Amino acid sequence: EGELSSRELQIARLVEERKSNKAIARTLSNSPRTVSTHLSNIYQKLGISSRGELADYVRAEGLTEV
């Protein structure tokens, strides 16, 4: 978790909730392209390559919001 910025963590949680980039962008008042860039950074930092892997990571690390 220390590796991800707070914005990246927000996005990771929304991906875990099965939200699309468009929906995430609306939620965070961002553009889908910005969300996509954040996702690329997240994948790189965590060494993963898909939304499914990211969702698994969020659950495994207990990062879901309470």
N, C-alpha and C positions, 0 to 999 in steps of 0.2 A: 504493500500500500504506500510505503514511503516513496516509491518510485513514481507514482502518479500524482499529478497536480490535482488540486481540488476540482477543477473543471473537468479534467479527464476522468476523475472518479465519478462525478455526476453523470457523465456520458456513459461510462461503463455500467453504472446502475440502471440507466434507462435502456441500454441494450439488453441487459439481463431481463428487463420487463418486456422484452420483445417489441420495443418501439422502433419505428423506421427512422432513418436519418432526417426525413422531413418532419416527423413528429417531434424528434429530439430538438431539432432546430427551432420549431415553434415554441416548445416548452422553455428553451433557454434564450429565446429572442436572438437567434443566430441564423446564419444561412446554412443550408444543407452542405454546402461546400466546406464551411468552417468545421462542421461536425465531422465530415469525411477526413479532413486534415487531422483533427484530434484523434480520430480512430486509427489512422495510419501511425501516428506517434505512439499511441497506446500499444498497438500490435508490435511495433518495433521494440518498445521498452520491455514488454513482457515475453517477447519471442513467440508470439502466436500469430495465426493467420486467418482467423474467421470470427464472426460474431458468436458462433456457438462455443468456440473455445473461450472467448471473453466471458460469456455468460457463465460457463463452468468455473472459470477462475474467480469471478465475483462471488459465486456461491461457495466454492471451496475455501476461499479466504474469509468468508463471513462478512463481506462488504455490503450486503444488501441493507437497505435502510430499515430502521426499526420503527 
